[in-house]
Amino acid sequence: FQMEEDFPKNISETSQSNKTSGKQNDRDVIKLAILSLLNNDDDTFYANCRRIASIIKPIKEAIHNLESRTANLADCFISIVKLAAAINRIPSNNAFRESAINVFNKRYTEYDIEPYLLAYLLHPGYRDKLV
């Protein structure tokens, strides 16, 4: 194994050559890519952001609720149901929907759901409430 002459000998040499040669070009390419996403006429960028936010919100709320000292199995079940409902609201023509459903189904099968369902049904705070 022989090292080529123009191969950088250390990290600082590599970073120095990147600073001088292509850093500005990389910034310009990134700036143009971001501007093209933001100025897209069909609004797909913002629509995708809204869809992702609609999925992240129930996950964030579930984590927040389940980290509380008063969390119980009924809270876990409600969080699972809300997440499933959020995934189900994604349009069927979206590729992310299929991926999210596959991940959710895989994780859902890992749970023994009966104790969660029983806790939900017996919990007085959730009596007669529809999800």
N, C-alpha and C positions, 0 to 999 in steps of 0.2 A: 504494500500500500504506500503510495507516494502522494504527498500533498502537492497540488498544483500551485504554481507561483502566484496566481492572482487570487487564490483562496484566502479569505481573511483569517488572520492568526488568532484573533480574540474578539470578544463581543463588542468592545468599544470601537474597534476598527470597523466592524460590521455596521454598528449604529451610526458611526460618523459617515460612512459611505452612503447610507440610506438618507441621512439628513441632507446631503448635498445633491444626490442624483435624482431620486424619484419622489421625495416626500411631497413636494408641491404638486406634482402630477397626481399623486394619490389623493391629495386633498381636493383637487379640482374634480376628479372622477367621482369621489364620494359626494361632493357638493352637488354635482349635476344629477347624480342618482337620487339624492334626497329631494331635490327640487322637482324632478320628474314625478316622483311619488306623490308629493304634495300638490302639484298642479295638475294631476291626472283628471281629465274631464269626466270619466265615468265614476268617480268617487269611490273606487274600490278600496283604496287605502283607508279612508275614514270608515267605510262600512266594515272592513275587516277589524279595525281597531275597536269599533263598537261591539262586534261579535265576541271578540276576545275578552273585552271588559265585562260583557254579560256572563261569561264563564268564570272569569277570575273573581268577580264579586261574591258569588256564593261560596267559593273556596275560601276567600279571605274571611267572610263572615263565619263559616264553619270553624276555621282555625281559631278565630277570636272567641267564639262561643264555647268551643270544646276545651280551650285552655283555662276557662274560668274554674274556680273552686267548686262551683255548684253544678257543673256539667254532669249529666247522667246519660244512661243508654237511650232514653227517649230523645234527648238533644242530638245524639249521634244519628239516630234514625231520621230525624227531621232534616239534618244537614245532608244526608245521603239523598233523600227525596228531592230536596231543593236543587241539588247539583244535577240530578237526573233531569229535572224539569228544565233547567237552564240549557243543558245539552240538547234536549228535545226541541227547544225553540230555535235552534240554529237551522237555517234553510237546508232542505234536503239535497240541494245541488252543491253544497259546500264540502270540499274534501276534508276539511278540518272536522266536520261533524262525524264522519265515519271513523276517523282516528280517535276522536274523543269517546265515541260510543264503544269502540273496541277496548280502550283503556279502562273505561268505567266498568264494562261488563267483566273484564278480567279481574279487576279489584273487587267487584261485587260478589263474584263467586268465591272469593277467599274468605268472606264473612259467613258465619253461621247466623243468618238473619233472624231466626226465630226469637232469640232473646231480645233483640232490638225491637222487633215488632211487638212482643209482649210488653216490654217496658213502655213503648209508645201508647199502647192500648190501655194500660193500667195507670199511666201518669195522669193525675187530676188536672194538670195544667193544659193538657192537650185534648181533653174530653170534648167531644162534639165539634172539633175544629177540622176544617177541610184544608188540605195542603194545596 
